[in-house]
Amino acid sequence: MSFFDEFAQIRKDQAAWRAEARNNFVPGVDPVELKPGQKVTISPNLQTGDRSYTRDIHEVVAINAAHVQTRIPDFMKERPTRLVMLLVHEHHFYIADGFEADAPGTKDNTNG
């Protein structure tokens, strides 16, 4: 699949997601509504089932048509956080109100 075919498929998936969101319940927030600085949690990867990033509170750094870049705690390194690039068609995003105490950059980051 070429880059252009892949991009067209992403756009098609996004259009389908928005149409479904208008008519029925779709989990999460439409990624175009996310704003830098917002705290979110994410679903497991919808394509592979990978749950690697579901345990953390993500802080949105940047958004474009295909990606959401977030910052998460980095418990294994010397630096406090690391950047993660997530494809919008592979995850549902949920506002993490009430979970800010576990957000990147706070003092009490536990991964219990």
C-alpha positions as CSV (number, residue, x, y, z in Angstrom):
1,M,0.0,0.0,0.0
2,S,1.4,3.4,-1.0
3,F,1.7,6.4,1.3
4,F,-1.1,8.1,-0.6
5,D,-3.4,5.0,-0.3
6,E,-2.6,4.7,3.4
7,F,-3.4,8.4,3.9
8,A,-6.6,8.1,2.0
9,Q,-7.6,5.2,4.2
10,I,-6.9,7.2,7.3
11,R,-9.1,10.0,6.0
12,K,-11.8,7.5,5.2
13,D,-11.6,5.9,8.6
14,Q,-11.8,9.4,10.3
15,A,-14.9,10.3,8.2
16,A,-16.5,7.0,9.2
17,W,-15.7,7.6,12.8
18,R,-17.2,11.1,12.8
19,A,-20.3,9.9,11.0
20,E,-20.7,7.1,13.6
21,A,-20.2,9.6,16.4
22,R,-23.0,11.8,15.2
23,N,-25.4,9.0,14.9
24,N,-24.5,6.5,17.7
25,F,-22.3,6.2,20.8
26,V,-18.6,6.0,20.0
27,P,-16.2,5.6,22.9
28,G,-13.9,8.5,23.6
29,V,-13.4,11.9,22.2
30,D,-13.0,12.8,18.6
31,P,-9.2,13.4,18.2
32,V,-9.8,16.7,16.5
33,E,-11.3,18.0,19.7
34,L,-8.1,17.4,21.7
35,K,-6.0,20.4,22.7
36,P,-2.3,20.6,23.7
37,G,-2.0,20.4,27.5
38,Q,-5.1,18.3,27.9
39,K,-4.8,15.1,30.0
40,V,-6.1,11.9,28.4
41,T,-6.2,8.1,28.8
42,I,-6.3,5.8,25.8
43,S,-7.8,2.5,24.7
44,P,-5.7,-0.5,23.8
45,N,-4.5,-0.4,20.2
46,L,-7.5,-1.1,18.1
47,Q,-5.5,-2.8,15.4
48,T,-3.2,-5.0,17.5
49,G,-4.7,-5.1,21.0
50,D,-1.4,-3.7,22.4
51,R,-2.0,-2.2,25.9
52,S,1.5,-0.7,26.4
53,Y,0.2,2.9,26.8
54,T,-3.0,2.3,28.6
55,R,-1.6,2.4,32.1
56,D,-0.5,6.1,32.0
57,I,-2.1,9.5,31.9
58,H,-1.0,11.2,28.6
59,E,-0.6,14.9,28.2
60,V,-1.4,16.0,24.7
61,V,1.5,17.8,23.1
62,A,0.5,18.1,19.4
63,I,-2.2,16.9,17.0
64,N,-2.5,16.6,13.3
65,A,-4.8,14.7,10.9
66,A,-3.2,11.3,11.6
67,H,-1.3,11.5,14.9
68,V,-1.6,12.6,18.5
69,Q,1.7,13.3,20.2
70,T,1.6,12.8,24.0
71,R,4.0,13.0,26.9
72,I,3.9,10.2,29.5
73,P,6.0,9.3,32.6
74,D,9.2,7.6,31.9
75,F,9.8,5.3,34.9
76,M,12.8,3.5,33.5
77,K,14.9,6.5,32.5
78,E,16.6,9.4,34.2
79,R,14.3,11.9,32.6
80,P,10.8,12.3,34.0
81,T,8.8,12.0,30.8
82,R,9.0,10.8,27.2
83,L,7.1,11.6,24.0
84,V,4.8,9.1,22.4
85,M,3.3,9.3,18.9
86,L,-0.1,7.7,18.6
87,L,-2.1,7.1,15.4
88,V,-5.6,8.5,15.7
89,H,-7.3,5.5,14.0
90,E,-5.6,3.0,16.4
91,H,-6.8,4.4,19.7
92,H,-9.9,5.9,21.4
93,F,-9.0,8.9,23.6
94,Y,-10.7,9.7,26.9
95,I,-10.5,12.9,28.9
96,A,-8.7,12.2,32.2
97,D,-10.4,14.7,34.4
98,G,-9.8,13.7,38.0
99,F,-6.6,11.8,37.3
100,E,-4.3,14.8,37.0
101,A,-2.3,13.7,40.1
102,D,-0.8,10.9,38.0
103,A,0.0,13.1,35.0
104,P,3.5,13.5,33.6
105,G,5.7,15.8,35.6
106,T,4.0,15.4,39.0
107,K,5.9,14.2,42.0
108,D,3.9,11.1,42.8
109,N,4.1,9.0,39.7
110,T,3.4,5.4,40.6
111,N,2.7,2.6,38.1
112,G,1.1,0.3,40.7
